[in-house]
Amino acid sequence: MPMDAREIERMIKEAIPDATVEIRDLAGDGDHYAATVTSASFKGKSRVQQHQMVYSALQGRMGGVLHALALTTIPAET
């Protein structure tokens, strides 16, 4: 069963409370999403560390229930 965009957003915001999350369903199938996540907690972290924070928030669903996620992370100004 595909993962709902609202569920992805909820999980990210739960783990990164100050995050602004924008999610787009790329194929209309609930399996291929693009997400832009903006958070002050990304400041000073490498792009890899930022992405790891988001993937960690998804609790292992990447590659399973959530097939593909094109991720853009942006450190927010504080």
C-alpha positions in Angstrom: 0.0 0.0 0.0 1.4 3.4 -1.0 2.3 6.0 1.7 0.1 9.1 1.9 1.8 12.5 1.5 0.2 13.8 4.7 1.7 10.9 6.6 5.2 11.7 5.2 4.8 15.3 6.2 3.5 14.3 9.7 6.5 12.0 10.3 9.0 14.7 9.2 7.4 17.4 11.4 7.2 15.0 14.3 11.0 14.5 14.2 11.9 18.0 13.1 9.3 20.3 14.7 10.4 23.5 13.1 10.4 22.0 9.6 8.4 23.5 6.7 7.6 20.6 4.4 6.3 20.7 0.8 5.5 17.4 -0.8 4.6 16.6 -4.4 3.4 13.3 -5.8 5.6 13.0 -8.9 3.8 10.1 -10.7 0.3 10.3 -9.2 0.8 6.8 -7.8 1.5 7.6 -4.1 4.9 5.9 -4.5 7.1 8.6 -6.1 7.4 11.9 -4.2 9.5 15.0 -4.1 9.9 16.8 -0.8 11.4 20.1 0.1 12.2 20.4 3.8 13.3 23.7 5.4 14.6 23.8 8.9 16.9 25.8 11.1 18.1 22.5 12.6 19.9 21.9 9.2 22.2 24.9 9.7 25.8 23.9 10.0 25.1 20.3 8.8 26.3 18.8 5.6 23.7 18.0 2.9 24.2 14.3 3.7 23.5 14.9 7.4 20.4 16.9 6.6 19.1 14.1 4.4 19.9 11.6 7.1 17.8 13.5 9.5 14.8 13.4 7.1 15.3 9.7 6.3 15.6 8.9 10.0 12.2 10.7 10.5 10.7 8.3 8.0 11.6 5.3 10.3 12.8 2.9 7.7 9.9 3.3 5.3 12.3 4.4 2.5 12.6 1.7 -0.1 9.7 -0.2 1.3 6.3 1.5 1.7 7.8 4.7 0.3 9.4 3.7 -2.9 11.1 6.9 -4.0 11.7 10.4 -2.5 13.5 13.1 -4.3 14.7 15.2 -1.3 15.8 18.9 -1.2 16.8 20.2 2.2 17.2 23.9 3.0 18.7 25.4 6.2 16.3 28.1 7.4 17.5 31.4 8.7 17.0 31.8 12.4 
